[in-house]
Amino acid sequence: MTVRRHGGWRDRAWRAAYRLGYPAVRLWWRVRRPGHRGALACIRVDGHILLVRQSYRPGWTLPGGGVRPAEPPEAAARREVLEETGLVLPALSPAVVLRGTWDGRRDEVHVFDASLDRLPPLRLDNREVVEARLFAPGDLPGLRLSGPAADYLAWRGLRSGTSGSGDIRSTTCSSAAFVEKSRRR
């Protein structure tokens, strides 16, 4: 299942701004090396994984985004999934915390798992996210993925290889008791 929405001139203007601004922001991150916290959701539907394609970056990623100051990562994942896809997730379980450098930025990404019986109609924002699709695990090895998505799927054993950054710290409880798995390049 693939969902695409093209939108009007305002959406096209936003997409152009994202495409023009993203390379400048990446350059700024490489110079400044800021820290960042993110939250992603791996949404599974009947054995398939929901991935989204952003307007400003090639490839696919898990739905999610930045964690606001004082916002719990789970709340950020829920908010970002709602903003990007229109989905209200019934339950999330903590899966892993990824730490690394992606796109020149030091990042700590909290990944949560969610399972749905069926995928309801999606409402893409059509500015940041322009396409959403369910992928079978067998389709994942050939996909171009964002660094955190590639690392998470490799950690889950759904894709070989990683993005080549940072540590994977796994947790299965919300108390953030981490078990570190070091990874060398």
C-alpha positions, 0 to 999 in steps of 0.5 A: 500500500502506497499513499501519496498526496501532491497538494497545491501551491502552498504545499509545493512552496513548503517542499521547496523550502525544505529541499533548499534549507536542508543542505544548509542546515546539514552544513551548519550541523557539521560545523557546530556539531549540535546535540539532538534528541529524536523519537521514531516509531516502528509501526507494524501492520500484518508483518509489514513496516510503515516507512515514510519518504520526506520531501527534502531527503532521499530514501525512506525513514520511520515516522518521527522527529525531534523531541521538544525540551522537557517532552518525554520521547514517547510523547514526541513519537506520538506527536510526530506520527500524528503530525506526519501521518494522521495516525493516533497510536494506541500503544507504544513500547520502548525498543531501543535508544540509538546514539550516533552521528547522522547528517553531521549531528550528534543524535540520541534517537528513541525508537518505539514499537507499535502494532496495528491490526490494519492500517487506517487511512493516512493523512500525510502532511504533504510538506515534510512527508510526501509518501508513506508505504508498507514494506515487507521485511524482504523488501528492506535490504534494497532500500535507501534508508535514513541512518537511524532507520537503517540502524534500528532495522539492522538491530532488529535483524530485518536488514543487514549492515548499519549506517556506520555510526555510534552505539546501539543501547537497547532497553525493554523498559521505560525506566531506561535501564540500558544494555550497551552493545558497542559497535565498531566500524 
